[in-house]
Amino acid sequence: ALATMRFPGRGLVFSFIIVVAMIPFDAIAIPLSSLFQQWSLSDSYAGLILPALANGFAIFVMRQFFMGIPQELIEAAEVDGLGRFRTLWTIVLPLSKPALIGAGMMLFLSQWQAYLWPLLIGTSPERQLAPIALANLSTQFTVDLGQILAGSFVLSVIPMILLLFFQKQYTESLSTTGLKG
């Protein structure tokens, strides 16, 4: 919507998203966690995922990529009788596959290494994410270095495998973001 639709205040909404993206998440994590507790979203997967969906950098990358899609394609879809959602589903989303993968990888990597937010929002041991579980392996009196190193290895190998698998789309999304075609 920020890339193709014209509405009053579009620039203001985009500027607000960019300004909010400049605020470090750690600065708003504690008030946000108390808000999520009031909404009964603490200790749930939705509570872990929702803040990541409002990532300003991913919104910026997607907007810039959508601005590079030729407007003639969207107009041709309208002439052919496609509605907005059908145009999005059949034309825009297949063209934006590299940007979706790139933004998804950025969100995954930032959430994979997150420590503070999962610590604040996930309280039960069943919902602990890997960095929290890894930190809980060492106690005041015992440190099982073998388990910690094995866990660290697994935590670093999984993102590398994903990055190698999606390397082409990831670099394509970052290299074509902001180019007008």
N, C-alpha and C positions, 0 to 999 in steps of 0.2 A: 504494500500500500504506500509506503514511503517513497518507492522508486517510480511507480507508474501512475498512481491515482493523484488527481489534483483536488485538494480540499484546503479550506482556510486553516492556517496554522500548521501546515505540513512542515515548513522549515523550523518552526518553533518546537514541534514535537521531536524532530530529529536532533535539534540542538540540545534539548533536554536529555535525550538518550545519551548523547556524547558526553555531556557534563556529568551525568550520573555514572557513566562508565569510568570517569576519572577518579571517583571516590573509591578508596580502597575498601574491599569487601570486609576486611577485618574491623573497619571503623563502624560498620552498621550491623555486624554479625550478632552482637549481644541483644540490641533492641529487636532485631528481626527474629531472633530465637524466642524471645518472650512473646512476640506477636504470634509466632507459629504455635507456641504452647497454648495461647488463648484460643486459637482456631483448631485445636486438637490435631495438629499436624506433626507434633514432635514424636519421635520414635516411629516414623513411617517413611516409606520410600518416597512418597509424594513430597514430604518435607525436605528430603535430601535433593530432589530433582528440581523443584519449582524455582529456587533462586538461580539455578544455572540456566534456565530457559530465558531469563531476562538479562542475559549477558550482553552488554552494550557492544562489545567488540564483534561478537557473532552477528548481531543485528546490522552493524556497520558493514561487515564483509558481505552479507547477503544483499543489502541495499545496493552497494556498489556493483555487485555482480548483476543484479536485476536491471540496473541502469544501463548496462552494456548490452542487454538483449534488444535487438532492433524493434522499434515500435511498430514497424510495418508488419511483423509477424502477428502481433496482438491485434492490429487492425484487420488483418486478413482473416483471423479467426472470428472476429465480430461479424465481418461480412458473410462468412460461411454459416453464421447462425449460432456460434458457440457462446454460451454465457460466460461470465467472469470465472466461475469455479471450474467449468469444463476447460476453459483456456488455460487456467493455472495448472490443472491436472494433466492435460494432454500436450501442452506446448512448453510452458515455462518451467515446470519441474524437471522434465527430461533434459532440457538445455542447461539447467542449473545443477546438475548432478555433481560436477566438481566442487562447486561452492558449498553445496549441502554436505559433502564428505569433508571438505576442509573445515567448515564451521563445526561439524560434528566431532571431528578429531580434536579441534581446539577445546571444545567443551569437555570431551571425554578426558583429555590429558589434564585439564585444570581440575576436574572433579576427582580424577584418579589419585592425584597427589594432595588433595585437600585434607587438612587435618582439623582445623578449628571448627568448621561448620559441622562435619560429622560428629565431632566431639560434643558440640553443644546440642545437636538435635537428636542424635541416636543414642539412647540410653541403655537399651537392652543388649545383652551379649549376642543375641541372634541377629541383630541388625547392625552390628559393628562392621565398619569397613576395614579393609586390609591395613591401612596405615595406623589406625587406632589399635587394632589387634596386635600389630607388630610392636607398637610402643608399649603395650601391656605385657609383652613377653619378659621384659626386664622389670624386676622388682627392686626394693631397697637393698635386699641382701643377696639375691641371686641374679645372675645374668647368664642365660644360655646362649653363648655366642654362635653356636652352630645353627640353632633355630632362627636367630635374628638374621644371620647372613643368608641362610636359605630363603627366608621370607623376603629379604631385600632383593635377592636375585630374581625371585618370581615377580615381585612388584616392578622390577625394571625391565624384565624380558617381555612381558605381555604388551606394554605400549610399543616396544621396539618391533614386535611382530606385526602389530596393527599398522604401524607407520610404514613398515616395509611392504605390507600388503596393499595399502592405499597410497603409496608414495607418489605415483603418477598424478592421481586426482588431487592430492593434497598440494603438490607443488603447482599444478595447473590452476587451482583455485586461488592461490596466493599470487601467482604471476599475472593472472588476467583480471584480478579485482581492480576495478576503477578504469579499465580500458573501455572506451566507447567504440562499438563495432559497427 
